[in-house]
Amino acid sequence: MNSYETKIGIKSWAEEDRPREKLSAQGRRALTDAELIAILIGSGSRDETAVELSKRILHHYDNDLNKLGKASINELSNFKGIGEAKAISIIAALEIGRRRNDFETKPADVIGSSRDAYNIMRRHLVDLNHEEFWIILTGRSQKVLTKELVSKGGLSETVVDPKIIFGMALQHQASGIILIHNHPSGSLKPSQNDIHLTKRLADAGKILGINILDHLIISDTGYLSFGDEGII
């Protein structure tokens, strides 16, 4: 930056360039969400600056970065001024932020509480628009052996085959199973099907000597543990 550019100050720069200068001069925490996204997309269109475009995108998602984080490439590309490359940049940046948060809460190697199971599975199940059913398999002293995706479904349910679950458990010589699935709707209330399935699996597990330790429902806002709630 030359001396003339330094003297005129940030306010005299084109709006699409200000976020970069603002970050350099004041630090990353001084920027709004729209200004940070504007840096990612680089430029706007003929009709609006990158900051204005970013504000419009955020407004569409109720200024909620969690909602924006669920957007697909095709959805973001529908905004005028956002092509596939810019959409990918936004999605990649939000995913990095999510993974950083997951890294700061390092999953446990041994399951000592429902929170440990939640920390292991959170990154796999938040921001999904469909249901997925996973299991964590544990050995002696509830040491984590592996986590496995059992099935994927639609918005409101996924089909779970007990034979697949116990087949995985026997393959890994597991002594315990934690059931986990997500509710894209955001509700943490278990359905009657959730409760019935859990009971069926618990009864089958007793015959095989494999305990169903817990069942977690995960949403973007948190989780519910059947064990903590006394359902299992």
C-alpha atoms as a printed R data frame, in Angstrom:
    type eleno elety resid chain resno       x       y       z
1   ATOM     1    CA   MET     A     1   0.000   0.000   0.000
2   ATOM     2    CA   ASN     A     2   1.504   3.379  -0.986
3   ATOM     3    CA   SER     A     3   1.454   6.558   1.121
4   ATOM     4    CA   TYR     A     4  -1.453   8.110  -0.818
5   ATOM     5    CA   GLU     A     5  -3.626   5.032  -0.192
6   ATOM     6    CA   THR     A     6  -2.767   5.179   3.495
7   ATOM     7    CA   LYS     A     7  -3.765   8.834   3.814
8   ATOM     8    CA   ILE     A     8  -7.196   8.635   2.170
9   ATOM     9    CA   GLY     A     9  -8.443   6.050   4.698
10  ATOM    10    CA   ILE     A    10 -10.835   3.157   4.485
11  ATOM    11    CA   LYS     A    11 -14.004   5.212   3.944
12  ATOM    12    CA   SER     A    12 -12.746   6.411   0.566
13  ATOM    13    CA   TRP     A    13 -12.150   2.933  -0.767
14  ATOM    14    CA   ALA     A    14 -14.730   1.106  -2.916
15  ATOM    15    CA   GLU     A    15 -17.125  -0.745  -0.632
16  ATOM    16    CA   GLU     A    16 -16.138  -4.186  -1.873
17  ATOM    17    CA   ASP     A    17 -12.537  -3.475  -0.832
18  ATOM    18    CA   ARG     A    18 -13.290  -2.142   2.623
19  ATOM    19    CA   PRO     A    19 -13.755  -5.480   4.429
20  ATOM    20    CA   ARG     A    20 -10.209  -6.543   3.566
21  ATOM    21    CA   GLU     A    21  -8.793  -3.211   4.685
22  ATOM    22    CA   LYS     A    22 -10.957  -3.228   7.800
23  ATOM    23    CA   LEU     A    23  -9.725  -6.682   8.749
24  ATOM    24    CA   SER     A    24  -6.121  -5.615   8.217
25  ATOM    25    CA   ALA     A    25  -6.502  -2.392  10.198
26  ATOM    26    CA   GLN     A    26  -8.887  -3.454  12.980
27  ATOM    27    CA   GLY     A    27  -8.677  -7.233  13.155
28  ATOM    28    CA   ARG     A    28 -11.080 -10.005  12.202
29  ATOM    29    CA   ARG     A    29 -13.441  -9.488  15.136
30  ATOM    30    CA   ALA     A    30 -14.295  -5.978  13.903
31  ATOM    31    CA   LEU     A    31 -16.027  -7.332  10.789
32  ATOM    32    CA   THR     A    32 -19.700  -8.164  10.498
33  ATOM    33    CA   ASP     A    33 -20.843 -11.533   9.133
34  ATOM    34    CA   ALA     A    34 -21.700  -9.858   5.826
35  ATOM    35    CA   GLU     A    35 -18.237  -8.303   5.563
36  ATOM    36    CA   LEU     A    36 -16.570 -11.656   6.229
37  ATOM    37    CA   ILE     A    37 -18.685 -13.338   3.552
38  ATOM    38    CA   ALA     A    38 -17.897 -10.456   1.191
39  ATOM    39    CA   ILE     A    39 -14.199 -11.278   1.554
40  ATOM    40    CA   LEU     A    40 -14.961 -14.886   0.613
41  ATOM    41    CA   ILE     A    41 -16.900 -14.044  -2.537
42  ATOM    42    CA   GLY     A    42 -14.498 -11.274  -3.571
43  ATOM    43    CA   SER     A    43 -16.817  -9.233  -5.767
44  ATOM    44    CA   GLY     A    44 -20.476  -8.513  -6.289
45  ATOM    45    CA   SER     A    45 -22.347  -7.835  -9.496
46  ATOM    46    CA   ARG     A    46 -22.932  -4.799 -11.670
47  ATOM    47    CA   ASP     A    47 -25.917  -3.856  -9.511
48  ATOM    48    CA   GLU     A    48 -24.517  -4.374  -6.002
49  ATOM    49    CA   THR     A    49 -21.264  -4.625  -4.106
50  ATOM    50    CA   ALA     A    50 -19.968  -7.778  -2.465
51  ATOM    51    CA   VAL     A    51 -21.103  -6.470   0.919
52  ATOM    52    CA   GLU     A    52 -24.612  -5.726  -0.345
53  ATOM    53    CA   LEU     A    53 -24.803  -9.156  -1.971
54  ATOM    54    CA   SER     A    54 -23.641 -10.776   1.269
55  ATOM    55    CA   LYS     A    55 -26.265  -8.886   3.263
56  ATOM    56    CA   ARG     A    56 -28.937 -10.070   0.840
57  ATOM    57    CA   ILE     A    57 -27.825 -13.692   1.196
58  ATOM    58    CA   LEU     A    58 -27.750 -13.466   4.980
59  ATOM    59    CA   HIS     A    59 -31.168 -11.827   5.064
60  ATOM    60    CA   HIS     A    60 -32.565 -14.744   3.032
61  ATOM    61    CA   TYR     A    61 -31.299 -17.091   5.762
62  ATOM    62    CA   ASP     A    62 -32.629 -14.891   8.604
63  ATOM    63    CA   ASN     A    63 -29.083 -13.687   9.361
64  ATOM    64    CA   ASP     A    64 -28.411 -17.143  10.786
65  ATOM    65    CA   LEU     A    65 -25.045 -18.656   9.871
66  ATOM    66    CA   ASN     A    66 -26.289 -22.100  10.926
67  ATOM    67    CA   LYS     A    67 -29.055 -21.901   8.303
68  ATOM    68    CA   LEU     A    68 -26.583 -20.617   5.729
69  ATOM    69    CA   GLY     A    69 -24.330 -23.558   6.591
70  ATOM    70    CA   LYS     A    70 -27.053 -25.956   5.390
71  ATOM    71    CA   ALA     A    71 -27.310 -24.338   1.950
72  ATOM    72    CA   SER     A    72 -26.265 -26.381  -1.054
73  ATOM    73    CA   ILE     A    73 -24.173 -25.209  -3.994
74  ATOM    74    CA   ASN     A    74 -27.290 -25.053  -6.159
75  ATOM    75    CA   GLU     A    75 -29.193 -22.958  -3.598
76  ATOM    76    CA   LEU     A    76 -26.408 -20.396  -3.251
77  ATOM    77    CA   SER     A    77 -25.883 -20.276  -7.010
78  ATOM    78    CA   ASN     A    78 -29.461 -19.035  -7.389
79  ATOM    79    CA   PHE     A    79 -28.392 -15.653  -5.999
80  ATOM    80    CA   LYS     A    80 -27.455 -13.238  -8.736
81  ATOM    81    CA   GLY     A    81 -23.729 -12.678  -8.521
82  ATOM    82    CA   ILE     A    82 -22.991 -16.071  -6.941
83  ATOM    83    CA   GLY     A    83 -21.607 -18.708  -9.236
84  ATOM    84    CA   GLU     A    84 -20.509 -22.219  -8.374
85  ATOM    85    CA   ALA     A    85 -16.993 -21.161  -7.349
86  ATOM    86    CA   LYS     A    86 -18.252 -18.502  -4.923
87  ATOM    87    CA   ALA     A    87 -20.861 -20.869  -3.516
88  ATOM    88    CA   ILE     A    88 -18.168 -23.478  -2.875
89  ATOM    89    CA   SER     A    89 -16.003 -20.866  -1.121
90  ATOM    90    CA   ILE     A    90 -18.836 -19.984   1.274
91  ATOM    91    CA   ILE     A    91 -19.654 -23.616   2.017
92  ATOM    92    CA   ALA     A    92 -15.988 -24.532   2.532
93  ATOM    93    CA   ALA     A    93 -15.390 -21.613   4.919
94  ATOM    94    CA   LEU     A    94 -18.408 -22.468   7.063
95  ATOM    95    CA   GLU     A    95 -17.358 -26.121   7.160
96  ATOM    96    CA   ILE     A    96 -13.871 -25.126   8.341
97  ATOM    97    CA   GLY     A    97 -15.461 -23.102  11.132
98  ATOM    98    CA   ARG     A    98 -17.596 -26.056  12.160
99  ATOM    99    CA   ARG     A    99 -14.616 -28.417  12.174
100 ATOM   100    CA   ARG     A   100 -12.588 -25.991  14.247
101 ATOM   101    CA   ASN     A   101 -15.358 -25.969  16.831
102 ATOM   102    CA   ASP     A   102 -15.420 -29.763  16.817
103 ATOM   103    CA   PHE     A   103 -11.650 -29.903  17.264
104 ATOM   104    CA   GLU     A   104 -11.810 -27.621  20.295
105 ATOM   105    CA   THR     A   105 -14.188 -30.153  21.871
106 ATOM   106    CA   LYS     A   106 -12.079 -33.270  21.366
107 ATOM   107    CA   PRO     A   107 -14.187 -36.432  21.460
108 ATOM   108    CA   ALA     A   108 -13.468 -38.871  24.264
109 ATOM   109    CA   ASP     A   109 -11.967 -42.309  23.646
110 ATOM   110    CA   VAL     A   110 -14.138 -43.706  26.429
111 ATOM   111    CA   ILE     A   111 -17.856 -42.979  26.793
112 ATOM   112    CA   GLY     A   112 -18.446 -41.741  30.318
113 ATOM   113    CA   SER     A   113 -21.600 -39.730  29.670
114 ATOM   114    CA   SER     A   114 -24.147 -38.836  27.012
115 ATOM   115    CA   ARG     A   115 -22.152 -35.643  26.380
116 ATOM   116    CA   ASP     A   116 -19.163 -37.736  25.295
117 ATOM   117    CA   ALA     A   117 -21.315 -39.540  22.724
118 ATOM   118    CA   TYR     A   118 -22.774 -36.231  21.549
119 ATOM   119    CA   ASN     A   119 -19.309 -34.731  21.083
120 ATOM   120    CA   ILE     A   120 -18.303 -37.706  18.944
121 ATOM   121    CA   MET     A   121 -21.365 -37.548  16.693
122 ATOM   122    CA   ARG     A   122 -22.270 -33.857  16.538
123 ATOM   123    CA   ARG     A   123 -20.213 -33.016  13.469
124 ATOM   124    CA   HIS     A   124 -21.793 -35.861  11.508
125 ATOM   125    CA   LEU     A   125 -25.410 -34.956  12.209
126 ATOM   126    CA   VAL     A   126 -25.820 -31.182  12.461
127 ATOM   127    CA   ASP     A   127 -26.805 -29.144   9.400
128 ATOM   128    CA   LEU     A   128 -28.391 -32.130   7.653
129 ATOM   129    CA   ASN     A   129 -31.682 -31.857   5.784
130 ATOM   130    CA   HIS     A   130 -32.370 -35.588   6.094
131 ATOM   131    CA   GLU     A   131 -32.333 -38.166   8.876
132 ATOM   132    CA   GLU     A   132 -29.367 -40.438   9.470
133 ATOM   133    CA   PHE     A   133 -29.044 -43.286  11.969
134 ATOM   134    CA   TRP     A   134 -25.616 -44.051  13.438
135 ATOM   135    CA   ILE     A   135 -24.257 -46.300  16.141
136 ATOM   136    CA   ILE     A   136 -21.226 -46.065  18.394
137 ATOM   137    CA   LEU     A   137 -19.839 -49.485  19.286
138 ATOM   138    CA   THR     A   138 -18.016 -49.881  22.579
139 ATOM   139    CA   GLY     A   139 -15.900 -52.568  24.146
140 ATOM   140    CA   ARG     A   140 -14.882 -53.182  27.714
141 ATOM   141    CA   SER     A   141 -15.010 -50.159  30.045
142 ATOM   142    CA   GLN     A   142 -17.079 -48.467  27.295
143 ATOM   143    CA   LYS     A   143 -14.010 -47.796  25.166
144 ATOM   144    CA   VAL     A   144 -15.020 -46.585  21.700
145 ATOM   145    CA   LEU     A   145 -14.350 -49.202  19.038
146 ATOM   146    CA   THR     A   146 -15.906 -47.466  16.035
147 ATOM   147    CA   LYS     A   147 -18.848 -45.411  14.836
148 ATOM   148    CA   GLU     A   148 -20.927 -46.593  11.903
149 ATOM   149    CA   LEU     A   149 -23.626 -45.133   9.649
150 ATOM   150    CA   VAL     A   150 -26.546 -47.554   9.620
151 ATOM   151    CA   SER     A   151 -29.019 -45.820   7.304
152 ATOM   152    CA   LYS     A   152 -30.107 -42.568   5.658
153 ATOM   153    CA   GLY     A   153 -33.680 -41.456   5.203
154 ATOM   154    CA   GLY     A   154 -35.939 -38.538   4.437
155 ATOM   155    CA   LEU     A   155 -36.869 -35.425   6.360
156 ATOM   156    CA   SER     A   156 -38.862 -37.203   9.049
157 ATOM   157    CA   GLU     A   157 -37.606 -40.781   9.335
158 ATOM   158    CA   THR     A   158 -35.095 -43.415   8.327
159 ATOM   159    CA   VAL     A   159 -35.543 -47.170   8.180
160 ATOM   160    CA   VAL     A   160 -33.416 -49.142  10.640
161 ATOM   161    CA   ASP     A   161 -32.795 -52.880  10.316
162 ATOM   162    CA   PRO     A   162 -31.838 -54.487  13.665
163 ATOM   163    CA   LYS     A   163 -29.967 -57.253  11.815
164 ATOM   164    CA   ILE     A   164 -27.570 -54.679  10.354
165 ATOM   165    CA   ILE     A   165 -26.942 -53.071  13.754
166 ATOM   166    CA   PHE     A   166 -26.189 -56.327  15.554
167 ATOM   167    CA   GLY     A   167 -24.234 -57.616  12.552
168 ATOM   168    CA   MET     A   168 -21.911 -54.615  12.900
169 ATOM   169    CA   ALA     A   169 -21.687 -55.150  16.658
170 ATOM   170    CA   LEU     A   170 -20.751 -58.830  16.287
171 ATOM   171    CA   GLN     A   171 -18.216 -58.032  13.570
172 ATOM   172    CA   HIS     A   172 -16.392 -55.655  15.934
173 ATOM   173    CA   GLN     A   173 -16.945 -57.877  18.982
174 ATOM   174    CA   ALA     A   174 -18.687 -55.008  20.731
175 ATOM   175    CA   SER     A   175 -20.225 -55.323  24.156
176 ATOM   176    CA   GLY     A   176 -22.230 -52.102  23.997
177 ATOM   177    CA   ILE     A   177 -24.105 -49.997  21.454
178 ATOM   178    CA   ILE     A   178 -25.136 -46.351  21.567
179 ATOM   179    CA   LEU     A   179 -27.871 -45.459  19.098
180 ATOM   180    CA   ILE     A   180 -27.832 -41.996  17.539
181 ATOM   181    CA   HIS     A   181 -30.043 -40.281  15.003
182 ATOM   182    CA   ASN     A   182 -30.862 -36.695  14.088
183 ATOM   183    CA   HIS     A   183 -34.086 -34.719  13.748
184 ATOM   184    CA   PRO     A   184 -33.716 -32.183  10.906
185 ATOM   185    CA   SER     A   185 -36.902 -30.482  12.157
186 ATOM   186    CA   GLY     A   186 -35.003 -29.337  15.249
187 ATOM   187    CA   SER     A   187 -37.341 -31.131  17.660
188 ATOM   188    CA   LEU     A   188 -35.672 -33.241  20.331
189 ATOM   189    CA   LYS     A   189 -38.883 -35.033  21.326
190 ATOM   190    CA   PRO     A   190 -38.665 -38.783  20.630
191 ATOM   191    CA   SER     A   191 -41.409 -40.252  18.490
192 ATOM   192    CA   GLN     A   192 -43.285 -43.409  19.419
193 ATOM   193    CA   ASN     A   193 -41.327 -45.163  16.659
194 ATOM   194    CA   ASP     A   194 -38.069 -43.992  18.276
195 ATOM   195    CA   ILE     A   195 -39.131 -45.401  21.639
196 ATOM   196    CA   HIS     A   196 -40.458 -48.652  20.165
197 ATOM   197    CA   LEU     A   197 -37.285 -49.234  18.129
198 ATOM   198    CA   THR     A   198 -35.095 -48.619  21.160
199 ATOM   199    CA   LYS     A   199 -37.056 -51.168  23.220
200 ATOM   200    CA   ARG     A   200 -36.873 -53.759  20.434
201 ATOM   201    CA   LEU     A   201 -33.128 -53.350  20.108
202 ATOM   202    CA   ALA     A   202 -32.614 -53.436  23.878
203 ATOM   203    CA   ASP     A   203 -34.598 -56.687  24.142
204 ATOM   204    CA   ALA     A   204 -32.660 -58.253  21.252
205 ATOM   205    CA   GLY     A   205 -29.384 -57.110  22.741
206 ATOM   206    CA   LYS     A   206 -30.067 -58.917  26.014
207 ATOM   207    CA   ILE     A   207 -30.292 -62.218  24.139
208 ATOM   208    CA   LEU     A   208 -26.919 -61.579  22.438
209 ATOM   209    CA   GLY     A   209 -25.236 -60.138  25.503
210 ATOM   210    CA   ILE     A   210 -24.823 -56.749  23.836
211 ATOM   211    CA   ASN     A   211 -26.188 -53.828  25.838
212 ATOM   212    CA   ILE     A   212 -27.982 -50.848  24.304
213 ATOM   213    CA   LEU     A   213 -26.335 -48.180  26.454
214 ATOM   214    CA   ASP     A   214 -28.201 -45.116  25.230
215 ATOM   215    CA   HIS     A   215 -30.078 -43.532  22.357
216 ATOM   216    CA   LEU     A   216 -29.341 -39.927  21.413
217 ATOM   217    CA   ILE     A   217 -31.468 -37.624  19.293
218 ATOM   218    CA   ILE     A   218 -29.386 -34.778  17.884
219 ATOM   219    CA   SER     A   219 -30.536 -31.496  16.343
220 ATOM   220    CA   ASP     A   220 -28.797 -28.245  15.485
221 ATOM   221    CA   THR     A   221 -29.650 -26.906  18.941
222 ATOM   222    CA   GLY     A   222 -28.476 -29.784  21.124
223 ATOM   223    CA   TYR     A   223 -29.361 -33.352  22.001
224 ATOM   224    CA   LEU     A   224 -31.633 -35.588  24.065
225 ATOM   225    CA   SER     A   225 -30.401 -38.726  25.791
226 ATOM   226    CA   PHE     A   226 -32.837 -41.568  26.417
227 ATOM   227    CA   GLY     A   227 -30.603 -42.642  29.280
228 ATOM   228    CA   ASP     A   228 -30.554 -39.233  30.932
229 ATOM   229    CA   GLU     A   229 -34.319 -38.964  30.548
230 ATOM   230    CA   GLY     A   230 -34.986 -42.432  31.981
231 ATOM   231    CA   ILE     A   231 -36.549 -43.686  28.736
232 ATOM   232    CA   ILE     A   232 -34.128 -46.586  28.384
